[in-house]
């Protein structure tokens, strides 16, 4: 009986030390870096001094004693922002921003919503034709923003990350807004940067 226990215990111990678990979690810091690069490409980097050093790191502490014995490997995650779809979307957004959206943001006619999109705030100074063009611009921009958030998740193999990616963008659009631009706070109240 004693001879049987040693091989069984040895086998169990060998199995436990050979097991590797991979923890795949939402890489918040990497997603923030990727979103910041995209936003800087689209609207510029007016607030770079304010946001430097504000990248929270994602730490995971595992207090399960079994995991002290069984080795754990964390998947290295690099957020892909250069897929053809992402590049195409961001190029359209950059062109739209340069050609017209920046002027509307500068004059507080539009602003950033608390859902990661843009919305029209005031059209009193615009003629009927300009209002129609603005509505189309806003609809096109919001469609591209939704597609960007989704494509970032899908291109990185985690469609389930779309909500987290959207939340990163919501925060960064507000942080990166230029002075004088409008944005909604968490309660939906419009503020001026």
N, C-alpha and C positions, 0 to 999 in steps of 0.2 A: 504494500500500500504506500509506503514511504517513497519507493522508487517511482510510483505513478504520480505522486504529488509534485515532485521536482520538475519533471518534463511539462506537466500541465501549467504549473506556475511560471515556468520559464517561457512557455509559449504565450501565455497571457501577457506577461511583462514585455516580451518582444513585440507582440501585436500592439500594445499600448504605446510603446515608444516609436513604432514605425508609422503610426497613424498621423496624418497631416490634415488639418482642417484649413480651409481657405475662407477667410471672412471677407466678403465683398460688401462694402458699405458705400453710401453716397460720399464721394470725395469732395467735401465742401470747399476746401482750400483750392483744389485744382479747378473746380467748377467756377469759383470766384475769379481765379486768374484768367480762365478762358473767357468768361463774360466780360471782364475788364478789357481784355484785348479787343474783343468784338465791339464793345461800346466805344472805346477809344478810336477804333478805325472809323466808326460811323459819325460820331459827334465831336471827336477831338478829346483832349485831356486837360481841360482848364483847371481841374481840381487835383492834379497829381500830387501836390504837396500835402493836401488834406488827407488823402487816402493812403499814402505810403505807410506801410507797417501795420495796416489794419486788416490783415488777412488772418482770420482765425484758423488755427490748426485743428485738425480733427484727431483727438486722442481716444484710444479705446483701451480701457483697463478691464482685464478679464479676471474676475476673482474666483472662478471655478477651479478648485484644486486639481481636478482631473486634467484641466488644460495646462497645469504646470508640468505634468508628466508627459502629456501628449503634445508634441510640438505643433505650433500654430504658424501658418504662413499667411501673410496679408497680401492680397493681390495688388500689384503695382498698377495704378490707374493714371493714364495720361488722357486728358480730355481732347478728343480730336475736333479741331475747329476748321479743318482744311478739306473736308469732303466736298466734292463738286456742288452738291446741293447747298451746303452751308455757305460756300464762297459766292454762289450765285445769289442767294438771298441777301447776304450782307452787302454785296456790290449794289444791288437794287436799292437797299435801304440807304446806303451812303450817297448814291446819286440823288435819291429823293430828298434826303436831308440837305445836300448842297444846293439843289435847284430851288427848293421852296420851303421845306419844313423848318429850316433854321429861322427864316424870316418870320414865320408864324409863331415859333417858340419865343423869339426875341420880342415880339409885340404882344405876347400873352393871349394870342388868339386860340392857341392850343396848349395843352399841357400833358404831363405824364400822369396816368391813372395809377391807382394803388393795386391794379391787376396786371401791370406790365404792358399796358397799351397806351395810346394817346387818345385824347378826346377834344372836341371843339368846345371852347369856353365862351367865346364872344364873336359874333359875326356882324355887329352893327356897322363896322367900318368897311364892310365888303359889299360889292354889288351882287346881284343875283347870279351872274355867270361865275364870279369868283367863289361864291358860296358853294356852288355845285362842284367846281374844281376841287375845293378844299374837302368836301365830303368824300370825293373819290380818292384824294390823296390819303386821307385818314383811313378809309376802308382798306386801301392797298397796303398802307403801313401796318395796320393791325393784322391783316392777313399774313404779311411777311413775318411779323413778330411771333404770331402763333406758330407758323411753320418753322421758324428758327428754333424756338424752344423745343418743339417736337423733334425736329431733325437732329439737334444736339444730343438728345436722349437716344434716339434710334441709331445714329451714327456711332455712338459709343456702346452699343449693344445692350442698352438698358432703357427700354421704353418706359419702364416704371419710374425713371428719374425725372420725367417731364415736369412734374409739380415742383420738385426741389430746384430744378434748373430755372423754372419760371420765377420762383421766389428769390433766387439769387439776382436775377435780372431786375425784378421789381425794386429791390433795395439799391442796386447799382445805378439804375436809370436816375433815381432820385439823387444819389450821392454825386453822380457825374454831371447833373444838370448845371448849366451855366448860370451865373448870377442874373437874376431877373426872370428866370423861367418859372413856370407854374408846375406844381405837382400836388397830388393828393396824399394826405397823410393816411395812416391806417384806418381812421374813422371816416374817410371820404371827404374831408374838408380840404379845400384848395388852399395851398400855401405858396408863397413866393420865395425862391431860393435867394 
